[in-house]
Amino acid sequence: MEINFFEEYPSEKSLALATQIPFPTKLYIRSANIEHFLQASEFLKKCTNVHTAIFWPALSKKSGYWISPFADTTELSSLFDSILNAHRSQKIFEVMFDLEYPLNKLILFQIVRNFKCFSTNKKLIESFFEKASKSGIKIIAIEKSHIPLSLLVFSGLMYKKYNHRISMYYSSFFRFFLPEKLADRLIRKKMKRAAKSGESFAIGLIAPGVYKHESTYSPKILEKELRFAKELGVREIIIYRLGGMNDQYFSVLNKFASK
């Protein structure tokens, strides 16, 4: 089983933590643009155990941050053009898209405001995925596993034209109010489905994200979920996020270093 990491806020300090990971790993690096990603990739050349860095693009917060048909059309188009151009110049080979509803707290108002662009943007995203596939760019997509598939498709948060899926299920959001056995049962069910379909599986959180106040969980829970994933045959686990690693979490990883 591969154990890899997201890093939503790459800095020299957070990326340097990768040197302590006790096995070869892959990093998914959130970057505002290609140049930012390439700078992070250059820094990671010092980390001999990081064998792959993957570009994880994000839009401006005003435009929704995550990729969706509700985002600003001009910003989406500019992002897609930059990726295709970077690939032509041999700078980008893999891209991960986080497909989610807009970040804006007034989400319903944002959806209403951009709904007239919804159809245009959905076609734009589909067209890009098709062009990327033909160009040889590997497209990876994160999808929320707790939302019904029919709603994901209707909302433009699931498409057919990508190479690999990551099922995201962050149990730290609900472990604090659910009985432990029920929380374990729920995540095992999601992991079992991911293992069967060959999808990767994202777990966490071990550090807050974009909202700054998200619930996180303990090294003990991380170890439990890694053991579940290994037992159930998940091919790749991705931990959110590298910047949250400390001595206690690294102690957990050491238990999986030769397994």
FIVO-850076 format. One record per residue (C-alpha): residue number from 0; z, y, x. Coordinates in Angstrom, 1 decimal. Layout:
N
  kenu       Z       Y       X
   NUM       Z       Y       X
...
//
This chain:
259
  kenu       Z       Y       X
     0     0.0     0.0     0.0
     1    -1.0     3.4     1.3
     2     1.7     6.2     1.1
     3     0.1     9.6     1.3
     4     1.2    13.2     0.4
     5     0.2    16.3    -1.5
     6     1.0    19.7     0.1
     7     0.6    22.6    -2.3
     8     1.9    25.2     0.1
     9     0.6    24.4     3.5
    10     2.1    26.2     6.5
    11     2.8    25.3    10.1
    12     6.3    24.4     9.1
    13     5.4    22.1     6.1
    14     2.4    20.5     7.9
    15     4.4    19.8    11.0
    16     6.6    17.5     8.9
    17     3.6    15.0     8.9
    18     4.4    14.2    12.6
    19     7.6    12.4    11.4
    20     5.8    10.1     8.9
    21     6.2     6.6    10.4
    22     2.7     5.3     9.6
    23    -0.9     6.6     9.3
    24    -1.2     8.9     6.3
    25    -3.6    11.1     4.3
    26    -2.8    14.7     3.2
    27    -4.2    16.5     0.1
    28    -4.0    20.1     1.0
    29    -4.1    22.8    -1.7
    30    -6.1    25.8    -0.4
    31    -7.3    29.0    -1.9
    32   -10.7    28.7    -0.1
    33   -12.6    26.6     2.4
    34   -11.5    28.7     5.4
    35    -7.8    28.2     4.5
    36    -8.3    24.5     4.3
    37   -10.2    24.4     7.6
    38    -7.4    26.2     9.3
    39    -4.9    23.7     8.0
    40    -7.1    20.8     9.1
    41    -7.4    22.3    12.6
    42    -3.6    22.4    12.8
    43    -3.3    18.8    11.7
    44    -5.4    17.6    14.6
    45    -2.0    17.8    16.5
    46    -0.6    15.2    14.1
    47    -2.1    11.9    15.3
    48    -0.8     9.9    12.4
    49    -2.8    12.1     9.8
    50    -6.1    10.3     9.6
    51    -7.6    12.3     6.7
    52    -7.2    15.8     5.2
    53    -8.6    16.4     1.8
    54    -9.5    19.8     0.3
    55    -7.5    20.5    -2.9
    56    -9.0    23.8    -4.3
    57    -7.1    26.1    -6.7
    58    -8.3    29.2    -8.6
    59    -6.4    32.4    -8.8
    60    -3.4    32.3   -11.1
    61    -5.1    34.9   -13.3
    62    -7.9    32.5   -13.9
    63    -5.6    29.6   -14.6
    64    -5.0    28.1   -11.2
    65    -5.9    24.6   -12.1
    66    -9.5    23.5   -12.8
    67   -10.4    23.4   -16.4
    68   -13.1    24.7   -18.9
    69   -10.6    27.5   -19.8
    70   -10.9    29.1   -16.4
    71   -13.0    32.1   -15.4
    72   -16.7    31.1   -15.3
    73   -17.5    33.3   -12.3
    74   -14.6    32.0   -10.3
    75   -15.5    28.4   -11.1
    76   -19.1    28.9   -10.1
    77   -18.1    30.6    -6.9
    78   -15.8    27.7    -6.0
    79   -18.4    25.1    -6.7
    80   -21.1    26.9    -4.7
    81   -18.7    27.2    -1.7
    82   -18.0    23.5    -1.7
    83   -21.7    22.6    -1.8
    84   -22.4    25.0     1.0
    85   -19.5    23.7     3.1
    86   -20.8    20.2     2.6
    87   -24.3    21.2     3.8
    88   -22.8    22.6     7.0
    89   -20.8    19.3     7.4
    90   -17.4    21.0     6.8
    91   -16.3    19.3     3.6
    92   -16.7    15.6     2.6
    93   -14.0    14.9     0.1
    94   -12.5    17.2    -2.6
    95    -9.6    16.6    -5.0
    96    -9.6    18.5    -8.3
    97    -6.4    19.0   -10.2
    98    -7.6    19.0   -13.8
    99    -4.9    20.7   -16.0
   100    -4.5    23.3   -18.7
   101    -4.2    26.9   -17.3
   102    -1.1    27.9   -15.6
   103    -0.7    31.2   -17.5
   104     2.6    31.1   -19.5
   105     0.7    32.6   -22.4
   106    -1.4    29.5   -22.4
   107    -2.4    29.6   -26.1
   108    -3.6    33.2   -25.8
   109    -5.5    32.3   -22.6
   110    -7.2    29.4   -24.4
   111    -8.2    31.6   -27.3
   112    -9.5    34.3   -25.0
   113   -11.6    31.9   -23.0
   114   -12.6    29.6   -25.8
   115   -16.1    31.1   -26.1
   116   -16.6    30.1   -22.4
   117   -15.3    26.6   -23.0
   118   -18.6    24.9   -23.6
   119   -20.3    26.8   -20.8
   120   -17.6    25.9   -18.3
   121   -17.4    22.3   -19.3
   122   -21.1    21.9   -18.7
   123   -20.7    23.8   -15.4
   124   -18.0    21.4   -14.2
   125   -20.0    18.3   -15.3
   126   -23.1    19.7   -13.5
   127   -21.1    20.3   -10.3
   128   -19.7    16.8   -10.4
   129   -23.2    15.4   -10.7
   130   -24.6    17.6    -7.9
   131   -21.7    16.7    -5.7
   132   -22.2    13.0    -6.3
   133   -25.9    13.2    -5.4
   134   -25.0    15.2    -2.3
   135   -22.6    12.6    -1.1
   136   -19.4    14.5    -1.6
   137   -16.5    12.2    -2.7
   138   -14.8    13.7    -5.7
   139   -11.3    12.7    -6.5
   140    -9.6    13.9    -9.7
   141    -6.0    14.1   -10.8
   142    -5.4    13.4   -14.5
   143    -2.2    13.7   -16.5
   144    -1.3    10.1   -17.5
   145     1.1    11.2   -20.3
   146    -1.7    12.9   -22.3
   147    -3.9    10.7   -24.6
   148    -7.3    10.0   -23.0
   149    -9.2    11.3   -26.1
   150    -7.4    14.6   -25.8
   151    -8.2    14.8   -22.1
   152   -11.9    14.2   -22.8
   153   -11.9    16.7   -25.6
   154   -10.2    19.4   -23.5
   155   -12.5    19.0   -20.6
   156    -9.8    17.5   -18.3
   157   -11.5    14.1   -17.8
   158   -15.1    13.4   -16.7
   159   -17.2    10.4   -15.7
   160   -18.8    11.8   -12.7
   161   -16.3    11.3    -9.9
   162   -15.5     8.7    -7.4
   163   -11.8     8.1    -7.8
   164    -8.9     9.0   -10.1
   165    -5.3     9.8    -9.4
   166    -2.9     9.1   -12.3
   167    -0.1    11.7   -12.1
   168     3.3    10.8   -13.5
   169     6.2    12.9   -12.2
   170     9.4    11.1   -13.4
   171    11.7    13.9   -12.1
   172    10.7    15.9   -15.2
   173    12.4    13.4   -17.5
   174    14.8    11.3   -15.5
   175    17.6    13.8   -16.0
   176    17.7    13.2   -19.8
   177    16.4     9.6   -20.2
   178    18.4     6.5   -19.7
   179    17.6     5.0   -16.3
   180    16.3     1.7   -17.6
   181    13.9     3.5   -20.0
   182    12.7     5.9   -17.3
   183    12.0     2.9   -15.0
   184    10.2     1.0   -17.8
   185     8.0     4.0   -18.5
   186     6.9     4.5   -14.9
   187     6.4     0.8   -14.3
   188     4.1     0.7   -17.3
   189     2.0     3.6   -16.0
   190     1.9     2.0   -12.5
   191     0.8    -1.3   -13.9
   192    -2.1     0.3   -15.6
   193    -3.1     2.2   -12.4
   194    -2.9    -0.9   -10.4
   195    -5.1    -2.8   -12.8
   196    -7.8     0.0   -12.9
   197    -7.7     0.7    -9.2
   198    -6.4     4.3    -9.6
   199    -4.1     6.0    -7.2
   200    -0.7     7.0    -8.5
   201     1.2    10.3    -7.9
   202     5.0    10.3    -7.9
   203     7.8    12.9    -7.4
   204     8.9    15.6    -7.3
   205    10.8    15.8    -4.1
   206    10.2    19.6    -3.9
   207     9.5    22.3    -6.6
   208     5.9    23.2    -7.4
   209     4.1    26.3    -8.7
   210     6.8    27.2   -11.2
   211     9.5    27.2    -8.4
   212    12.1    25.6   -10.6
   213    10.8    22.1   -11.4
   214    13.3    19.2   -11.4
   215    13.3    17.0    -8.2
   216    14.8    13.6    -7.5
   217    16.8    11.9    -4.9
   218    15.8     9.7    -2.0
   219    17.2     6.7    -3.9
   220    14.8     7.3    -6.8
   221    11.9     7.7    -4.4
   222    12.7     4.4    -2.8
   223    12.9     2.7    -6.2
   224     9.5     4.0    -7.3
   225     7.9     3.0    -4.0
   226     9.3    -0.5    -4.4
   227     7.9    -0.6    -8.0
   228     4.5     0.5    -6.8
   229     4.4    -2.1    -4.1
   230     5.6    -4.9    -6.4
   231     3.0    -4.0    -9.0
   232     0.1    -3.7    -6.6
   233    -0.7     0.0    -6.6
   234    -3.2     0.7    -3.9
   235    -2.3     4.2    -3.0
   236     0.9     6.2    -3.8
   237     0.8    10.0    -3.3
   238     4.2    11.8    -3.0
   239     4.6    15.4    -4.2
   240     5.1    17.0    -1.8
   241     5.2    16.9     2.0
   242     7.2    20.2     2.3
   243    10.2    18.5     0.6
   244    10.6    15.9     3.2
   245    13.9    15.8     5.1
   246    15.9    13.2     7.0
   247    17.0    11.3     3.9
   248    13.5    11.0     2.6
   249    12.1    10.0     6.0
   250    14.8     7.3     6.1
   251    13.2     5.9     2.9
   252     9.7     6.0     4.5
   253    11.0     4.1     7.5
   254    11.8     1.1     5.2
   255     8.1     0.9     4.3
   256     6.7     1.6     7.8
   257     5.7    -2.1     8.5
   258     5.3    -3.3     4.9
//
